[in-house]
Amino acid sequence: KSRSVANNVEISIPVPPDVDSPSFKSSVGNVTYLPDKDCVVWTIKQFHGGREYLMRAHFGLPSITRDEADAGNKGMGMDMSWKKPIGVKFEIPYFTVSGIQVRYLKIIERSGYQALPWVRYITANGDYQLRMA
């Protein structure tokens, strides 16, 4: 929805383990390369609905010939773990995907706890992944 806002958006993009000299440019947020996890993480504090943001990444890769690549894939069982899906984490406050609402809530508390008469709704990501071919 165009009036919704996703908070604390974190997009994890896997990259090959042998990349070097990373450089990034993004229209919003911060981008960091995590070599220990072989991924790029793009964090955006607030992502407004109906908007589109852009992030560009440039990496150096080792140069190999096609014959070396073919031999590596067949002989050594080339590690393709970097081809994991892109992961997305986010929170959308004051919104429920199901539309469920709390209409009435009665709290019986004998300890003197002062309950406030409101409910805060928040939608958080589950397991959200994107696969790129």
Contact map, one row per residue, 1 for C-alpha under 8 A:
1111000000000000000000000000000000000000000000001100000000000000000000000000000000000000000000000000000000000000000000000000000000000
1111000000000000000000000000000000000000000000011110000000000000000000000000000000000000000000000000000000000000000000000000000000000
1111100000000000000000000000000000000000000000011000000000000000000000000000000000000000000000000000000000000000000000000000000000000
1111110000000000000000000000000000000000000000011000000000000000000000000000000000000000000100000000000000000000000000000000000000000
0011111000000000000000000000000000000000000001111000000000000000000000000000000000000000000110000000000000000000000000000000000000000
0001111110000000000000000000000000000000000001111000000000000000000000000000000000000000011110000000000000000000000000000000000000000
0000111110000000000000000000000000000000000111100000000000000000000000000000000000000000011110000000000000000000000000000000000000000
0000011111000000000000000000000000000000001111000000000000000000000000000000000000000000111000000000000000000000000000000000000000000
0000011111100000000000000000000000000000001111100000000000000000000000000000000000000001111000000000000000000000000000000000000000000
0000000111110000000000000000000000000000111100000000000000000000000000000000000000000001110000000000000000000000000000000000000000000
0000000011111000000000000000000000000000111000000000000000000000000000000000000000000111100000000000000000000000000000000000000000000
0000000001111100000000000000000000000011110000000000000000000000000000000000000000000111000000000000000000000000000000000000000000000
0000000000111110000000000000000000000011100000000000000000000000000000000000000000001110000000000000000000000000000000000000000000000
0000000000011111000000000000000000000111000000000000000000000000000000000000000001111100000000000000000000000000000000000000000000000
0000000000001111101000000000000000000111000000000000000000000000000000000000000001100000000000000000000000000000000000000000000000000
0000000000000111111000000000000000000100000000000000000000000000000000000000000001100000000000000000000000000000000000000000000000000
0000000000000011111000000000000000100100000000000000000000000000000000000000000001000000000000000000000000000000000000000000000000000
0000000000000001111100000000000000000000000000000000000000001100000000000000000000000000000000000000000000000000000000000000000000000
0000000000000011111111000000000000000000000000000000000000111100000000000000000000000000000000000000000000000000000000000000000000000
0000000000000000011111000000000000000000000000000000000000111000000000000000000000000000000000000000000000000000000000000000000000000
0000000000000000001111100000000000000000000000000000000000110000000000000000000000000000000000000000000000000000000000000000000000000
0000000000000000001111110000000010000000000000000000000011110000000000000000000000000000000000000000000000000000000000000000000000000
0000000000000000000011111000000000000000000000000000000011100000000000000000000000000000000000000000000000000000000000000000000000000
0000000000000000000001111100001000000000000000000000001111000000000000000000000000000000000000000000000000000000000000000000000000000
0000000000000000000000111110001000000000000000000000001110000000000000000000000000000000000000000000000000000000000000000000000000000
0000000000000000000000011111111000000000000000000000111100000000000000000000000000000000000000000000000000000000000000000000000000000
0000000000000000000000001111100000000000000000000000111000000000000000000000000000000000000000000000000000000000000000000000000000000
0000000000000000000000000111110000000000000100000000110000000000000000000000000000000000000000000000000000000000000000000000000000000
0000000000000000000000000111111000000000011110000000000000000000000000000000000000000000000000000000000000000000000000000000000000000
0000000000000000000000000101111100000000011100000000000000000000000000000000000000000000000000000000000000000000000000000000000000000
0000000000000000000000011100111110000001111000000000000000000000000000000000000000000000000000000000000000000000000000000000000000000
0000000000000000000000000000011111000001110000000000000000000000000000000000000000000000000000000000000000000000000000000000000000000
0000000000000000000001000000001111100111100000000000000000000000000000000000000000000000000000000000000000000000000000000000000000000
0000000000000000000000000000000111111111100000000000000000000000000000000000000000000000000000000000000000000000000000000000000000000
0000000000000000100000000000000011111110000000000000000000000000000000000000000000000000000000000000000000000000000000000000000000000
0000000000000000000000000000000001111100000000000000000000000000000000000000000000000000000000000000000000000000000000000000000000000
0000000000000000000000000000000001111110000000000000000000000000000000000000000000000000000000000000000000000000000000000000000000000
0000000000000111100000000000000011111111000000000000000000000000000000000000000001000000000000000000000000000000000000000000000000000
0000000000011110000000000000000011101111100000000000000000000000000000000000000001000000000000000000000000000000000000000000000000000
0000000000011110000000000000001111000111110000000000000000000000000000000000000000000000000000000000000000000000000000000000000000000
0000000001111000000000000000001111000011111000000000000000000000000000000000000000000000000000000000000000000000000000000000000000000
0000000001110000000000000000111100000001111100000000000000000000000000000000000000000000000000000000000000000000000000000000000000000
0000000111100000000000000000111000000000111110000000000000000000000000000000000000000000000000000000000000000000000000000000000000000
0000001111000000000000000001110000000000011111100000000000000000000000000000000000000000000000000000000000000000000000000000000000000
0000001110000000000000000000100000000000001111100000000000000000000000000000000000000000000000000000000000000000000000000000000000000
0000111110000000000000000000000000000000000111110000000000000000000000000000000000000000000000000000000000000000000000000000000000000
0000111010000000000000000000000000000000000111111010000000000000000000000000000000000000000000000000000000000000000000000000000000000
0111110000000000000000000000000000000000000001111110000000000000000000000000000000000000000000000000000000000000000000000000000000000
1111110000000000000000000000000000000000000000111110000000000000000000000000000000000000000000000000000000000000000000000000000000000
1100000000000000000000000000000000000000000000011111000000000000000000000000000000000000000000000000000000000000000000000000000000000
0100000000000000000000000000000000000000000000111111100000000000000000000000000000000000000000000000000000000000000000000000000000000
0000000000000000000000000000000000000000000000000111110000000000000000000000000000000000000000000000000000000000000000000000000000000
0000000000000000000000000111000000000000000000000011111000000000000000000000000000000000000000000000000000000000000000000000000000000
0000000000000000000000000111000000000000000000000001111100000000000000000000000000000000000000000000000000000000000000000000000000000
0000000000000000000000011110000000000000000000000000111110000000000000000000000000000000000000000000000000000000000000000000000000000
0000000000000000000000011100000000000000000000000000011111000000000000000000000000000000000000000000000000000000000000000000000000000
0000000000000000000001111000000000000000000000000000001111100000000000000000000000000000000000000000000000000000000000000000000000000
0000000000000000000001110000000000000000000000000000000111110000000000000000000000000000000000000000000000000000000000000000000000000
0000000000000000001111100000000000000000000000000000000011111000000000000000000000000000000000000000000000000000000000000000000000000
0000000000000000001111000000000000000000000000000000000001111100000000000000000000000000000000000000000000000000000000000000000000000
0000000000000000011100000000000000000000000000000000000000111110000000000000000000000000000000000000000000000000000000000000000000000
0000000000000000011000000000000000000000000000000000000000011111000000000000000000000000000000000000000000000000000000000000000000000
0000000000000000000000000000000000000000000000000000000000001111100000000000000000000000000000000000000000000000000000000000000000000
0000000000000000000000000000000000000000000000000000000000000111110110000000000000000000000000000000000000000000000000000000000000000
0000000000000000000000000000000000000000000000000000000000000011111110000000000000000000000000000000000000000000000000000000000000000
0000000000000000000000000000000000000000000000000000000000000001111111000000000000000000000000000000000000000000000000000000000000000
0000000000000000000000000000000000000000000000000000000000000000111111100000000000000000000000000000000000000000000000000000000000000
0000000000000000000000000000000000000000000000000000000000000001111111110000000000000000000000000000000000000000000000000000000000000
0000000000000000000000000000000000000000000000000000000000000001111111111000000000000000000000000000000000000000000000000000000000000
0000000000000000000000000000000000000000000000000000000000000000011111111100000000000000000000000000000000000000000000000000000000000
0000000000000000000000000000000000000000000000000000000000000000001111111111000000000000000000000000000000000000000000000000000000000
0000000000000000000000000000000000000000000000000000000000000000000111111111110000000000000000000000000000000000000000000000000000000
0000000000000000000000000000000000000000000000000000000000000000000011111111110000000000000000000000000000000000000000000000000000000
0000000000000000000000000000000000000000000000000000000000000000000001111111110000000000000000000000000000000000000000000000000000000
0000000000000000000000000000000000000000000000000000000000000000000000111111110000000000000000000000000000000000000000000000000000000
0000000000000000000000000000000000000000000000000000000000000000000000111111110000000000000000000000000000000000000000000000000000000
0000000000000000000000000000000000000000000000000000000000000000000000011111111000000000000000000000000000000000000000000000000000000
0000000000000000000000000000000000000000000000000000000000000000000000011111111100000000000000000000000000000000000000000000000000000
0000000000000000000000000000000000000000000000000000000000000000000000000000111111000000000000000000000000000000000000000000000000000
0000000000000000000000000000000000000000000000000000000000000000000000000000011111100000000000000000000000000000000000000000000000000
0000000000000000000000000000000000000000000000000000000000000000000000000000001111110000000000000000000000000000000000000000000000000
0000000000000111100000000000000000000110000000000000000000000000000000000000001111110000000000000000000000000000000000000000000000000
0000000000000111000000000000000000000000000000000000000000000000000000000000000111111000000000000000000000000000000000000000000000000
0000000000000100000000000000000000000000000000000000000000000000000000000000000011111100000000000000000000000000000000000000000000100
0000000000001100000000000000000000000000000000000000000000000000000000000000000000111110000000000000000000000000000000000000000011110
0000000000111100000000000000000000000000000000000000000000000000000000000000000000011111000000000000000000000000000000000000000011110
0000000000111000000000000000000000000000000000000000000000000000000000000000000000001111100000000000000000000000000000000000001111000
0000000011110000000000000000000000000000000000000000000000000000000000000000000000000111110000000000000000000000000000000000100110000
0000000111100000000000000000000000000000000000000000000000000000000000000000000000000011111000000000000000000000000000000001110100000
0000011111000000000000000000000000000000000000000000000000000000000000000000000000000001111100000000000000000000000000000001100000000
0000011110000000000000000000000000000000000000000000000000000000000000000000000000000000111110000000000000000000000000000111100000000
0001111000000000000000000000000000000000000000000000000000000000000000000000000000000000011111100000000000000000000000000111000000000
0000111000000000000000000000000000000000000000000000000000000000000000000000000000000000001111100000000000000000000000011110000000000
0000000000000000000000000000000000000000000000000000000000000000000000000000000000000000000111110000000000000000000000011110000000000
0000000000000000000000000000000000000000000000000000000000000000000000000000000000000000000111111010000000000000000000001110000000000
0000000000000000000000000000000000000000000000000000000000000000000000000000000000000000000001111111000000000000000000001110000000000
0000000000000000000000000000000000000000000000000000000000000000000000000000000000000000000000111111000000000000000000000010000000000
0000000000000000000000000000000000000000000000000000000000000000000000000000000000000000000000011111000000000000000000000000000000000
0000000000000000000000000000000000000000000000000000000000000000000000000000000000000000000000111111100000000000000000000000000000000
0000000000000000000000000000000000000000000000000000000000000000000000000000000000000000000000011111110000000000000000000000000000000
0000000000000000000000000000000000000000000000000000000000000000000000000000000000000000000000000011111000000000000000000000000000000
0000000000000000000000000000000000000000000000000000000000000000000000000000000000000000000000000001111110000000000000100000000000000
0000000000000000000000000000000000000000000000000000000000000000000000000000000000000000000000000000111110000000000000000000000000000
0000000000000000000000000000000000000000000000000000000000000000000000000000000000000000000000000000011111000000000000000000000000000
0000000000000000000000000000000000000000000000000000000000000000000000000000000000000000000000000000011111100000000000000000000000000
0000000000000000000000000000000000000000000000000000000000000000000000000000000000000000000000000000000111110000000000000000000000000
0000000000000000000000000000000000000000000000000000000000000000000000000000000000000000000000000000000011111000001000000000000000000
0000000000000000000000000000000000000000000000000000000000000000000000000000000000000000000000000000000001111100000000000000000000000
0000000000000000000000000000000000000000000000000000000000000000000000000000000000000000000000000000000000111111100000000000000000000
0000000000000000000000000000000000000000000000000000000000000000000000000000000000000000000000000000000000011111100000000000000000000
0000000000000000000000000000000000000000000000000000000000000000000000000000000000000000000000000000000000001111100000000000000000000
0000000000000000000000000000000000000000000000000000000000000000000000000000000000000000000000000000000000001111110000000000000000000
0000000000000000000000000000000000000000000000000000000000000000000000000000000000000000000000000000000000001111111000000000000000000
0000000000000000000000000000000000000000000000000000000000000000000000000000000000000000000000000000000000000001111100000000000000000
0000000000000000000000000000000000000000000000000000000000000000000000000000000000000000000000000000000000100000111110000000000000000
0000000000000000000000000000000000000000000000000000000000000000000000000000000000000000000000000000000000000000011111000000000000000
0000000000000000000000000000000000000000000000000000000000000000000000000000000000000000000000000000000000000000001111100000000000000
0000000000000000000000000000000000000000000000000000000000000000000000000000000000000000000000000000000000000000000111110000000000000
0000000000000000000000000000000000000000000000000000000000000000000000000000000000000000000000000000010000000000000011111000000000000
0000000000000000000000000000000000000000000000000000000000000000000000000000000000000000000011000000000000000000000001111100000000000
0000000000000000000000000000000000000000000000000000000000000000000000000000000000000000000011110000000000000000000000111110000000000
0000000000000000000000000000000000000000000000000000000000000000000000000000000000000000001111110000000000000000000000011111000000000
0000000000000000000000000000000000000000000000000000000000000000000000000000000000000000001111111000000000000000000000001111100000000
0000000000000000000000000000000000000000000000000000000000000000000000000000000000000000111100000000000000000000000000000111110000000
0000000000000000000000000000000000000000000000000000000000000000000000000000000000000001111000000000000000000000000000000011111100000
0000000000000000000000000000000000000000000000000000000000000000000000000000000000000000100000000000000000000000000000000001111100000
0000000000000000000000000000000000000000000000000000000000000000000000000000000000000010000000000000000000000000000000000000111110000
0000000000000000000000000000000000000000000000000000000000000000000000000000000000000011100000000000000000000000000000000000111111000
0000000000000000000000000000000000000000000000000000000000000000000000000000000000001111000000000000000000000000000000000000001111100
0000000000000000000000000000000000000000000000000000000000000000000000000000000000001110000000000000000000000000000000000000000111110
0000000000000000000000000000000000000000000000000000000000000000000000000000000000011100000000000000000000000000000000000000000011111
0000000000000000000000000000000000000000000000000000000000000000000000000000000000001100000000000000000000000000000000000000000001111
0000000000000000000000000000000000000000000000000000000000000000000000000000000000000000000000000000000000000000000000000000000000111
